[in-house]
């Protein structure tokens, strides 16, 4: 509340400074004009006196009278405008009121749109320290994570041989855009995301001004996956370039939301993702990861939303996320601890059976891995993670989401 009081007072102060010239301009002139008219009339009387005494000739006196009368007419006309024209006191008050409304109302509306009213205070020194600690470079994070060797281990040896030959070919043809693009794609399929984003960087370099928003977003996506879901400053710059080229690109908006959520602007991330959920389509690859994460983003932004998985509808869609509904949760809470655990394990087992038999979205695989992590069954979480790496090898967005769940469960670095 104190913040809003200070903000409103500051806006009122600015409005007062802007309105002051309008009020001063409208209130002051009338007295000055009345004084000028009196002076001009006195001057006319002096001309007549000088003419009578012979100080001025008839012709000269006539010229002086004409000039004074001209000034009297101008002063009289200005006096009339002061009373009825646009600079009258009423008009000045009206303009001052409009300025006040625009400054105060506009400031509050702008803050409501781009501000973060629920964010906690953070001193400048703390912000600098936090930035220094959290904004690691792409290379630093990649060094900690390493390549997803499980994906290459699960690949067909003949496919690996073909990728080796592609690497050799690209090395001898450094200006081949198509070759570098293919290399980026196939390195990603083998889990070599660091090598993939470097190849993609070369593609963008070779394309120059012809590089598209999708090119930059693809580059950023590979960097994000290589960093285990972390949006590094380098990935952020690639996303910014993509936004400049095509602000409506949904994949770019998804990753921009992820960047905002990781860097203290969960409120803006929530708006971006809510819009994407509303726009669809339902089978778009970014819908599932948004549904998985938007409740947490809403919590970070101070927006009351249900966590996914409790059966309540998420913003932007009318469907409930798979999981126990409110009645099941209420019934479960009434059970003894042992029976609660048994109920949870039954739900997790049914989810695992369905994914094994029918498959599912990346969000569901991530939920299963997290569930095993909560239950302390790291071996099962590890097996699901290994299987997911093969299943989602061609879906870097889905794989990034699952990798985040695997890290939460402690089965991936």
KOLKE-772377 format. One record per residue (C-alpha): x, y, z; residue in one letter. Coordinates in steps of 0.5 Angstrom, whole numbers, plus 500, padded with zeros to 3 digits. Example, Ala and Ser with C-alpha at 12.3 -4.5 7.8 and 13.67 -1.06 7.14 Angstrom:
<pts>
PT     x     y     z   aa
PT   525   491   516    A
PT   527   498   514    S
</pts>
This chain:
<pts>
PT     x     y     z   aa
PT   500   500   500    X
PT   506   505   502    X
PT   508   504   495    X
PT   502   506   491    X
PT   501   512   496    X
PT   508   514   494    X
PT   507   513   487    X
PT   501   517   487    X
PT   504   523   490    X
PT   510   523   485    X
PT   505   523   480    X
PT   501   528   483    X
PT   507   532   484    X
PT   509   532   476    X
PT   502   534   474    X
PT   502   540   479    X
PT   509   542   475    X
PT   506   541   468    X
PT   500   545   470    X
PT   503   551   474    X
PT   504   554   467    X
PT   497   553   465    X
PT   494   556   471    X
PT   499   562   471    X
PT   498   564   464    X
PT   491   564   465    X
PT   490   568   471    X
PT   496   574   470    X
PT   494   578   464    X
PT   488   581   466    X
PT   491   586   471    X
PT   497   588   466    X
PT   492   589   460    X
PT   488   594   465    X
PT   494   598   467    X
PT   496   598   460    X
PT   490   601   458    X
PT   490   607   463    X
PT   497   609   461    X
PT   495   609   454    X
PT   489   614   456    X
PT   494   618   460    X
PT   499   619   454    X
PT   493   621   450    X
PT   491   627   455    X
PT   499   629   455    X
PT   499   629   447    X
PT   493   634   448    X
PT   496   638   453    X
PT   503   638   449    X
PT   499   641   443    X
PT   496   646   447    X
PT   502   649   449    X
PT   505   648   442    X
PT   510   643   444    X
PT   508   638   438    X
PT   505   640   431    X
PT   499   638   429    X
PT   501   633   424    X
PT   506   630   429    X
PT   501   630   434    X
PT   496   626   430    X
PT   501   621   428    X
PT   502   620   436    X
PT   495   620   437    X
PT   494   615   432    X
PT   499   610   434    X
PT   497   611   442    X
PT   490   609   439    X
PT   492   603   435    X
PT   496   600   442    X
PT   489   602   446    X
PT   485   597   440    X
PT   490   592   441    X
PT   490   592   449    X
PT   482   592   448    X
PT   482   586   444    X
PT   487   582   448    X
PT   483   584   454    X
PT   477   581   451    X
PT   481   574   449    X
PT   483   574   456    X
PT   476   573   458    X
PT   473   569   453    X
PT   479   565   449    X
PT   482   559   450    X
PT   487   562   455    X
PT   482   564   460    X
PT   482   562   467    X
PT   477   556   466    X
PT   480   554   460    X
PT   487   554   464    X
PT   484   550   470    X
PT   481   545   465    X
PT   487   544   461    X
PT   491   543   468    X
PT   485   538   470    X
PT   486   534   464    X
PT   494   534   465    X
PT   493   531   472    X
PT   489   526   470    X
PT   493   524   464    X
PT   499   524   468    X
PT   497   520   474    X
PT   492   515   471    X
PT   497   514   465    X
PT   502   512   470    X
PT   498   507   474    X
PT   496   504   468    X
PT   503   503   465    X
PT   505   500   471    X
PT   499   496   472    X
PT   501   493   465    X
PT   509   492   465    X
PT   510   493   473    X
PT   511   488   478    X
PT   507   490   484    X
PT   507   484   488    X
PT   515   483   487    X
PT   519   484   494    X
PT   524   490   495    X
PT   531   488   492    X
PT   537   493   494    X
PT   541   495   488    X
PT   547   492   491    X
PT   543   485   492    X
PT   541   486   485    X
PT   548   486   483    X
PT   550   480   487    X
PT   544   476   485    X
PT   546   478   477    X
PT   553   476   478    X
PT   551   469   482    X
PT   545   467   477    X
PT   547   469   470    X
PT   552   464   468    X
PT   555   464   461    X
PT   553   459   456    X
PT   560   455   456    X
PT   560   455   464    X
PT   553   452   464    X
PT   555   447   459    X
PT   561   445   462    X
PT   557   443   468    X
PT   552   439   465    X
PT   556   436   459    X
PT   553   432   453    X
PT   547   427   454    X
PT   551   421   452    X
PT   545   416   453    X
PT   542   419   447    X
PT   548   417   443    X
PT   549   410   446    X
PT   541   409   444    X
PT   542   411   437    X
PT   544   406   431    X
PT   551   405   430    X
PT   550   406   422    X
PT   547   413   424    X
PT   553   415   428    X
PT   557   413   422    X
PT   553   418   418    X
PT   554   423   423    X
PT   561   422   423    X
PT   562   423   416    X
PT   557   429   416    X
PT   562   432   421    X
PT   568   431   416    X
PT   564   434   410    X
PT   562   440   414    X
PT   569   441   416    X
PT   572   441   409    X
PT   566   446   407    X
PT   566   451   412    X
PT   561   456   408    X
PT   556   450   406    X
PT   550   453   410    X
PT   546   447   408    X
PT   551   442   411    X
PT   552   446   417    X
PT   544   446   418    X
PT   544   439   417    X
PT   550   438   422    X
PT   546   442   427    X
PT   540   438   427    X
PT   543   431   427    X
PT   548   433   433    X
PT   542   435   437    X
PT   539   428   435    X
PT   545   425   438    X
PT   544   429   444    X
PT   550   434   443    X
PT   547   440   444    X
PT   553   444   445    X
PT   556   442   438    X
PT   549   443   435    X
PT   548   450   437    X
PT   555   452   435    X
PT   553   449   428    X
PT   547   453   428    X
PT   551   459   430    X
PT   555   458   423    X
PT   548   458   419    X
PT   546   464   422    X
PT   553   467   420    X
PT   553   465   413    X
PT   546   467   412    X
PT   547   474   415    X
PT   541   479   414    X
PT   537   473   411    X
PT   537   469   417    X
PT   530   469   420    X
PT   526   469   426    X
PT   526   462   426    X
PT   533   461   425    X
PT   535   465   431    X
PT   529   462   435    X
PT   532   455   433    X
PT   539   457   435    X
PT   537   460   442    X
PT   533   453   443    X
PT   539   449   442    X
PT   543   453   447    X
PT   537   453   452    X
PT   537   445   452    X
PT   544   445   452    X
PT   544   449   458    X
PT   539   444   461    X
PT   533   449   461    X
PT   537   455   463    X
PT   536   461   458    X
PT   544   464   458    X
PT   545   471   456    X
PT   547   469   449    X
PT   541   465   448    X
PT   537   471   451    X
PT   540   476   445    X
PT   538   471   440    X
PT   531   471   442    X
PT   531   478   442    X
PT   534   478   435    X
PT   528   474   433    X
PT   523   478   437    X
PT   525   484   433    X
PT   524   480   426    X
PT   518   477   428    X
PT   514   479   435    X
PT   508   474   434    X
PT   513   468   433    X
PT   510   463   438    X
PT   516   459   439    X
PT   520   465   441    X
PT   514   468   445    X
PT   515   461   449    X
PT   522   462   450    X
PT   522   469   452    X
PT   517   467   457    X
PT   522   462   460    X
PT   527   468   460    X
PT   523   473   464    X
PT   521   468   469    X
PT   528   466   470    X
PT   530   473   471    X
PT   525   476   476    X
PT   519   478   471    X
PT   514   472   472    X
PT   509   477   471    X
PT   510   479   464    X
PT   512   471   463    X
PT   505   469   465    X
PT   502   474   460    X
PT   506   472   455    X
PT   504   464   456    X
PT   497   466   458    X
PT   496   469   451    X
PT   499   463   448    X
PT   495   458   451    X
PT   489   462   449    X
PT   491   462   442    X
PT   493   455   441    X
PT   493   450   437    X
PT   492   445   442    X
PT   497   440   439    X
PT   503   446   439    X
PT   509   444   442    X
PT   509   449   447    X
PT   502   448   450    X
PT   504   442   454    X
PT   510   445   457    X
PT   507   452   459    X
PT   501   448   462    X
PT   506   444   466    X
PT   510   451   469    X
PT   505   457   468    X
PT   502   455   475    X
PT   509   456   478    X
PT   510   462   474    X
PT   503   465   477    X
PT   505   464   484    X
PT   512   467   483    X
PT   508   473   480    X
PT   503   474   486    X
PT   497   471   481    X
PT   493   466   485    X
PT   492   460   480    X
PT   492   453   482    X
PT   498   448   481    X
PT   497   444   475    X
PT   495   436   477    X
PT   490   438   482    X
PT   484   438   477    X
PT   483   445   476    X
PT   483   449   470    X
PT   489   453   468    X
PT   488   460   465    X
PT   487   460   457    X
PT   484   453   457    X
PT   478   450   459    X
PT   481   443   461    X
PT   483   440   467    X
PT   490   437   467    X
PT   491   430   468    X
PT   491   428   476    X
PT   487   427   482    X
PT   481   432   482    X
PT   479   436   489    X
PT   475   430   491    X
PT   480   425   491    X
PT   485   430   494    X
PT   480   431   500    X
PT   479   424   501    X
PT   486   422   501    X
PT   488   428   506    X
PT   483   424   511    X
PT   487   417   510    X
PT   492   415   515    X
PT   499   417   512    X
PT   501   410   510    X
PT   494   409   506    X
PT   495   416   503    X
PT   502   414   500    X
PT   499   408   497    X
PT   493   412   494    X
PT   499   416   491    X
PT   503   410   489    X
PT   497   407   485    X
PT   496   414   481    X
PT   503   414   479    X
PT   503   407   477    X
PT   497   408   473    X
PT   500   414   469    X
PT   506   410   468    X
PT   502   404   465    X
PT   498   409   461    X
PT   505   412   458    X
PT   508   405   457    X
PT   502   403   453    X
PT   499   409   449    X
PT   505   414   450    X
PT   504   421   452    X
PT   506   429   452    X
PT   512   431   455    X
PT   509   434   460    X
PT   506   427   463    X
PT   513   424   462    X
PT   516   430   466    X
PT   510   429   471    X
PT   512   422   472    X
PT   519   423   473    X
PT   518   428   479    X
PT   513   423   482    X
PT   518   418   482    X
PT   523   423   485    X
PT   518   425   491    X
PT   516   418   492    X
PT   524   417   493    X
PT   524   412   487    X
PT   530   414   484    X
PT   531   408   480    X
PT   525   408   477    X
PT   525   416   475    X
PT   532   414   472    X
PT   529   409   467    X
PT   524   413   465    X
PT   529   419   464    X
PT   533   414   460    X
PT   527   412   456    X
PT   524   419   455    X
PT   531   421   452    X
PT   530   416   446    X
PT   523   418   445    X
PT   523   425   445    X
PT   530   425   441    X
PT   527   429   436    X
PT   523   434   440    X
PT   528   439   443    X
PT   523   443   447    X
PT   519   437   450    X
PT   526   434   452    X
PT   528   440   455    X
PT   522   440   460    X
PT   523   433   461    X
PT   530   434   463    X
PT   528   439   468    X
PT   524   434   471    X
PT   530   429   471    X
PT   534   434   475    X
PT   529   436   480    X
PT   528   428   481    X
PT   536   428   482    X
PT   537   423   476    X
PT   540   428   471    X
PT   545   434   472    X
</pts>
